[in-house]
């Protein structure tokens, strides 16, 4: 691909997921992507980066990951290079259909990339490790990227808890991904252990979610059900709703347009039971 190239080398230190996400989002915005396209682009980069960190480098803090953006007037390609020992066939890119099982708490990342990206390729690097290449067509004229700030980061996720008489609402703000999902699960399981097993998650201010975040929600749902409780989701943005649809998770989660409607559903179930 002729055109411009921007290379980012990331070591798994604090905020490394934030750094990758922030640069991917800025690249998408400067290339003229609309908000939904930006979300899909950032999700694909995040999925490939997370795979490289977990499955390629095996969480090894001494191994880096290269994220290389290359673009011209027609398309943008992102190469994610790890320093691990995995083989290309481990990503199952040759499968005719994306492998997305809505009941599993993991294994959605490659399927999501295949659905969102225009093209995905994987190859072994001469230096060792894998190179995953993700390509997107540019559907409108892009602006010049200029200088990207390599040290930019964003907050992971904020959790605001509202204790109501017979249920708990957790309002989330920011990104739900590999870095932030553990805190959310701990926060909810703490309530479940206290007998507070009727829970509403308000996702109105979630601006990003990937397969790690989805997997955590599935795991939480199973724990809540084991405690004979209910987990309801509300206020999903259009791009978050889309990822629930394509992964078929909309079939197993109770999803409501607003927190008020989720509350009404909980109240109705109380009335019916009594």
Secondary structure, DSSP 8 states (H G I E B T S, - for coil): --SEEEEEEEESSTTHHHHHHHHHHHHHHHTT--HHHHHHHHHHHHHHHHHIIIIISTT-TT-EEEEEEEE-SSEEEEEEE--S---GGGG-TT-SS----TT-SS--HHHHHHHH-SEEEEEE-TTSSEEEEEEEE--S---------TT-----EEEEEEE-SS-EEEEEEEEESTTTHHHHHHHHHHHHHTT--EEEEEEEEEEEE-HHHHHHHHHHHHHHHHTT-EEEEE---HHHHHHHHHTTGGGTSEEESSHHHHHHHHHHHHHHH-
